[in-house]
Amino acid sequence: MTQTANPETQHALFLREVFETISQFDMIQKKDTVLAGVSGGPDSVALIRVLVHLTAGMDLTLGIAHLNHDLRAEESQRDETFVRKLSEKLGLPFFSKTMDIRRLAKQEHLSIEEAGRNARYAFFEKTAETKGFTKIATGHNQDDNAEQVLMNLLRGSGPKGLTGIPPVRENRFIRPLIQLPRSRILNFLKKKKHPFVLDSSNTDESYLRNKIRHNLIPLLEQRFNPEIKSSLDRLSHILRQEEDFLTDQATQVFNLCTIEQNTTLVALSIPTLIKHHPALVNRVLRLAIAQVKKDLRRITLTHIQDILGFMDKSESGKSLDLPGQIRVYRTREQLMLQKEALPLRELGEAQKRFRRDKTKDLKGKN
């Protein structure tokens, strides 16, 4: 009969697996300064507990950051108080901020989820910058990654979206728990009697992630694949490797095709670009947009297809507009992506006024 490992053995195994993840992805080096985003929920509490355990061997400097989203009235304040007391217990510096995420979402025309995520990461980055932290750790786990893959799939994402949540992003954001399922994290906290708080919004099925977590994944586990979360996690890792390879290839083609580039303009050679496989052409166009736009938010496959059609059939001197004040021009042999200083509607009006004024001047001279 197989015997269940005793609590101390389970605890040691849990810590070893987290440390293996940290080593595998080179997340933390000795004497690093790490700011942990802690909401008070089980994942982030487990994260900070693990990081504290690692401080002795790696001489880490830790801090805790907590953003109060002000979405759940007294519960939001309860969470902040819990994290503040936890930081005091652990002897760690505590940094907090309260933001009206609902109002922010309305102002920026975003979902509450997206507005909250943007605000959190902006707060973490600002705190890390001002307080001298080199790494920012979050408590994302294997279940979160599986949910993200499914969510992106349902939204019609391409291969990049199916890579899920990266273990390391920009060599700064790290996810030490990313290879552990939520059940293991909860068991770790239970065995060590580490308290945490639960966010009632995690059961609100008006959010897509919660619908996936509470409805779709259980259905898939029961009727199709009991290991669906592990399967989705494995898929994301495979696609992430392939995505890295294709990004390297696309970067080489981008450099080969680029005639001119600066912070607001990229000019590509059309004859050189069209010699390559369509998959690489698509990626080169996305790299060019990201170069001038600084992100790919609101850029969809439809926009890439529009550029391809424009590049193939449009006459020289014509232009195509993209989100984010990006205007695409073409000459006989060049495709130019320009970040305009004015919103495109205002730019169009200014160009019309300029043409009208020029016409008036010419008539006056005649």
N, C-alpha and C positions, 0 to 999 in steps of 0.2 A: 504494500500500500504506500502510495506517495504521501510524504508528510509535508504539511505546509510550513514554509520557512517561518522562524520566530520573528517577532516584530523588529528586533534589532538587525537581523539579517536582511529583512525587507527594506529597512531604512538605509542600510549600507548599499544594497543593490540599487535602490532608487538614486542615491547620490552618485554612485559610480556611473550609472547610465547618463545622468545629466552631464557629468564631467566628460564622458566620452563624446557627447554631442558638442560640448564646448571645444574639445580638442579637435574633433573631426573638422569643424568649420572654422577653427582658429578664431574663436569669438573673443577670448580674453587672454591677455598676457599678464605676467607678473607686474605688480605695481600699477595696474590700470585703475582709472577712476570711473566707476560705473553708477549711473543714475538709473534707478529702477522705477518704472511706472507702476504704481500700486493703487488699485481701485478699492481694495478691501475684499474682493472676491477670492475664491479658492485658488485660482491659477496664479494671481499676482502675489498672494500671501505665500504660496509654496515657492515662488520665484525668489522672493527676498529672503526667505528662510534658507534656501539653498545657497544663495550668494553669501550670506553671513557665514555659513559653514565653510565656504571656500576662502574666506578672508585670511585666515591664519596661514594656510599653505601658500597663498599667492600674493599676500600683502596688498590686498585690494582696499581702495577707498570707496565707500558706498554712500549713496544718498537716496532719499525717497521723494518722488514727485507724485502729487495727486491733484487731478483736475476735477472740481465739483461742477457737474453739468447743470445743476439747478433744475433738473427735470422732475424730481420726485419729492419736492418739498422737504418734509422732516427726514425722510429716508436718505436723501442726498446729504443732509447735514450729519446724520448718523454715520454714514460711510466715512465722511471726512474726519469726524471725531475718532472713529475706530482706527483709521490709518495714522492719525497724529499720535494716538496713544501707543500704537505698535512701534512707531519710530522712536518714541521716548523709551520704550522698553528695551529696544535693540540698541539704543544709544547712537542713532543715526540722524543726520540733519534732515529736516522735513521742509519741503517746498510745496505750497498749495496756491491755488487760484480758483475763483468762482466765476463762471461765465454763464450767461443766459443763452444756452444752445438753441432753444426753440426760436428765440428772436433772431439769432445769427442765421439759422437755417432759412428763415423767411426772407431776411435781407439778401442772402446770397443765392436764393432759389435752389437750395439743396435739400436733400432728405435730412432728417434729424440724425440718422446714422452717419452720413457723410460729413455733415457739419461738425458733429461730435468728434469724429476721427481726425478731421483737419485741425480742429482746435486743440485736441490732445497732443498731437505730434508737434504742432507749432509751440505749444507750452513746454513740452519736453526739450525741444531743440533750443529754445530761448534760455531755459534754465540751465541746460548743460553748457551752453556757450558762456553765460554770465558767471556760473559757479565753477567752471573748470573741469567738467566731466568729459571724458573722451569717448565713453560708450553709453548707449541708452538701451536698457533691457526691458522687454515686455514679456508677459506671461502666456503668449500664444502656445497652444499645444497641438497634438496630432489631430484631435477632433475638430479644432478650429480650422485647420488646414483642409480637412476633408469637406467641411461645410463651405469653405471659400471656393473650392474647386467646383462643387455642385452649384453654388450660387452663380458663379461666372459662366458655367455651362448653360444654365437656364436663361441667362441674359444674352446668350449668343456670342460669348467671348471667343477669340481665337486662341491659338496655342499658348501664347504668353499668359493669358488669363488662367489657363488650366495648369500653370506651374504653381498656383496657390501662393502661400505665404512663404517668402524666402527665409531661411534660417538667419542669414545676415544680409543687411541692405546698406549699401553705401559705406561698407566697412565701419559702420557706426551703430546701427540698430541691430540688436542681437536678440535671439529667441532661444534661450537655453533649454526650454521645455518642449520644443517643437516636435520631438520624436517620441514623446510620451503621451499615451491616451489619457483623457480626463479621468477615467476610473482609477488609474494608478495615482494620479495627483490627489484625488479625494481620499484614497486609502492611506497615502502618506500622511496627510493632515490628520486623519482620524486616529491613526496609530500613535502619532506624536502628540495628539491632543492640542493641535494648533487651531485656535479659533479663527473664523472668517465671517464675513457678512454676505448675504445673498441679495442680488439686485432683482427687484420684482419685475423690472422691464424685460428680464430674460425670458419671461413667460408670455409676453405680449406678442401675439401672433400677427399684429399689424406690420411687424418687421419681417422681411423676407428670411433673414437668417434664422429667426425663431421658428418660422414655418418649416424650414428645412430640418432644423434640429429636432423638433418635436413631432413632426408628421412624416416628412419624406424619408429621412434616414431610417427611422424605425420600420417603415413600410418596406424599404429595400432590404433591411436586415432580416425581417420576418419572411418575406416572400421570394427574395431573389439571391441575396448573398449575405450571410451573417457576418462576414468580414469586410463589408463594403467600405468602412472607414479606412481600414488598412489598405484596401485595394486602391482607393482614391488617393491616399497619401503616397503610395508607391508610384502611381501614375504621375503625380505631380513631380516627384523626384526624377523620373525618366525624362519627362518633358522639359524640366529645368536644365538638365544636362544638354539636351538637344537645342534648347533655346540659346544657351550660352555659346554653343558651337556656331549656330546660324547667325547670331549677333556678331561674332567675330568675322564670319565670312562677309556679312553685309557691311561691316565697318570698312573692310578692305575695299569692297566695291565702291562704297561711298567716297572714300579717299581718292580712288582712281577716277571717279566721275566728276569730282568737285573742281570747278574752274575758279570759283571765288567764294569766300565765306567770311563773315564777320558776325557780330552779335545779333544783327537784324536781317541778314541776307545770306542765302545759299544759292549759288548758281551751279547747275549740273549740266554736263554734256549729254544731250539726248542720244546721239549716235553711240556713245560709249555705254550708256545705261541700258539701252534696249538690246544690247548683245547678250545680256545675262538672263538667267532663268527668271520667270515671272515672280517666283517666291522671293528671290533676292531683290528684285526691282521694288516690290511692295515694301520690303524692309528698309531699303535705301530711302524711299520716300518718307517713311515714318521717322527715320533718323534725321532727315533734312527738316521736317516739320518740328521735331523736338529741338533741333539746333536753334531755330529762330523763335519758337513759341515757349520754350523752356519746359514744356510738358506735352502730354498727348491727351489731355482731358478734352472730352467731347469730340475727339477725332475718331471716326468710325471707319469700317471697311468701305462704306458708301463714299466717303470723302476720298479714300485712296483710289477707288474705281473712277470717281469723277476726274481726278488728276490724270489717270491713265488715258481716259477718253479725251481729255483736254490736250494732253501731250500728243496724242495720235492724230486728232482730227481738227483741232482748232487752228485758226489762222494766226500768224505772227501779229503781235500787238494787242491781242485779246487778253483778258484776265479772268481768273476764277477766284471766288472768295471762300475762305474757310473760317471756322470759329476761331476766336482769339485774335482778331484783327490781322489775320494772315491772308495775303493776296498772292496768287500764283500768276506769273507772267510767262510768256514764251516768245522766243525769237525762232528763227529757222532751225538753229542747232542748240539752243540753250533753254532750260527750264529754270525759272527763278522763283524762289519762295521768299517773300518779303514780309517782315513784321512792320506794319504801318503805324505811324505815330498817332493817327486819329482813328476813331472807330470807322469802319468801312462805309457806313451810311453817311457820316459827316464828310469823309474823304470824297465820296461820290458827289455830294453836293458842292464841295469846294472845287472839284474838277469841272463840274458843269458851269459854275460861276466864272471860273477862269476862261473856259471856252467862250462863254457869252461875252465877257469883257474883251477878249481878244478879237472877237468878231466885230464888236462895236468900234474898236480902235481901227481895224482895217477899213471899215466903212467910212469912218471919219476922215481917214487919210485919202480915201478915194473921192 
